[in-house]
Amino acid sequence: MKILIAHASRYGNCEEVSKYIAKKLKADVINIEKENPNVENYDLVVFGAGIKIGRITKKSRKFLENDFKNIAIFVTCGEAYRDEKKAISEYIDPIGKKFIAKAAFGPVFDFTKNSKMNFIEKFIVRKINEKEGTPLDYSKYNDLRDWKKIDNFISNLKKVSI
Ligand SMILES: Cc1cc2nc3c(=O)[nH]c(=O)nc-3n(C[C@H](O)[C@H](O)[C@H](O)COP(=O)(O)O)c2cc1C
């Protein structure tokens, strides 16, 4: 079984999760913002996308128009930290594609000097998280991912990809 983990990350979270999943599944890993893989070569494609203002990237939407033998999806987003099911229904279900597995994983909010967020993006993240009551340190790297959930997703993928 040949597996591809394809990702479209704006700030690096779903890229990092993709590389972790790829290592565990001995899969190829590709950034679809930079490369256009031939999905026909793969029995299973796992697509990972970061959410920004409710959206995946334009290239992600185009990529998902491919005909896949089997496609699974995960998103990384703030909503998943609060309510994973809501995140799936808001960001994955409207895509309207049949996924063999789907999941939403929590966000990373980096407020250090290495952050990929600009000043305005940091401001937006701060406003939303203050409103939602998410505990963040606005001078640090906040990792709100639950790696056990990511490991469970990988276990499910192993079962469906036998
Ligand atoms: C400007 C901005 C807008 C965001 N908008 C949303 C959003 O609409 N919904 C959400 O659940 N998370 C939102 N997030 C949180 C991101 O989804 C989260 O940081 C995630 O880790 C991004 O994944 P990526 O690093 O792979 O792009 C936003 C983050 C930023 C910086």
PDBQT file of the ligand as one rigid body, heavy atoms in Angstrom, charges set to zero:
ROOT
HETATM    1  C1  LIG A 201      -4.986  34.959  11.027  1.00  0.00    +0.000 C 
HETATM    2  C2  LIG A 201      -5.472  33.644  11.582  1.00  0.00    +0.000 A 
HETATM    3  C3  LIG A 201      -6.773  33.257  11.373  1.00  0.00    +0.000 A 
HETATM    4  C4  LIG A 201      -7.248  32.044  11.888  1.00  0.00    +0.000 A 
HETATM    5  N1  LIG A 201      -8.546  31.681  11.668  1.00  0.00    +0.000 NA
HETATM    6  C5  LIG A 201      -9.034  30.552  12.227  1.00  0.00    +0.000 A 
HETATM    7  C6  LIG A 201     -10.398  30.170  12.028  1.00  0.00    +0.000 A 
HETATM    8  O1  LIG A 201     -11.161  30.822  11.320  1.00  0.00    +0.000 OA
HETATM    9  N2  LIG A 201     -10.841  29.064  12.656  1.00  0.00    +0.000 N 
HETATM   10  C7  LIG A 201     -10.046  28.292  13.452  1.00  0.00    +0.000 A 
HETATM   11  O2  LIG A 201     -10.538  27.305  14.003  1.00  0.00    +0.000 OA
HETATM   12  N3  LIG A 201      -8.731  28.601  13.612  1.00  0.00    +0.000 NA
HETATM   13  C8  LIG A 201      -8.217  29.700  13.022  1.00  0.00    +0.000 A 
HETATM   14  N4  LIG A 201      -6.887  30.036  13.183  1.00  0.00    +0.000 N 
HETATM   15  C9  LIG A 201      -5.996  29.135  13.919  1.00  0.00    +0.000 C 
HETATM   16  C10 LIG A 201      -5.183  28.262  12.956  1.00  0.00    +0.000 C 
HETATM   17  O3  LIG A 201      -6.031  27.365  12.310  1.00  0.00    +0.000 OA
HETATM   18  C11 LIG A 201      -4.097  27.522  13.724  1.00  0.00    +0.000 C 
HETATM   19  O4  LIG A 201      -3.088  28.459  14.054  1.00  0.00    +0.000 OA
HETATM   20  C12 LIG A 201      -3.488  26.340  12.990  1.00  0.00    +0.000 C 
HETATM   21  O5  LIG A 201      -2.477  25.773  13.813  1.00  0.00    +0.000 OA
HETATM   22  C13 LIG A 201      -2.942  26.708  11.630  1.00  0.00    +0.000 C 
HETATM   23  O6  LIG A 201      -2.415  25.581  10.957  1.00  0.00    +0.000 OA
HETATM   24  P1  LIG A 201      -1.165  25.755   9.951  1.00  0.00    +0.000 P 
HETATM   25  O7  LIG A 201      -0.004  26.236  10.817  1.00  0.00    +0.000 OA
HETATM   26  O8  LIG A 201      -0.900  24.411   9.404  1.00  0.00    +0.000 OA
HETATM   27  O9  LIG A 201      -1.548  26.753   8.920  1.00  0.00    +0.000 OA
HETATM   28  C14 LIG A 201      -6.390  31.223  12.671  1.00  0.00    +0.000 A 
HETATM   29  C15 LIG A 201      -5.051  31.617  12.850  1.00  0.00    +0.000 A 
HETATM   30  C16 LIG A 201      -4.586  32.810  12.332  1.00  0.00    +0.000 A 
HETATM   31  C17 LIG A 201      -3.156  33.200  12.562  1.00  0.00    +0.000 C 
ENDROOT
TORSDOF 0
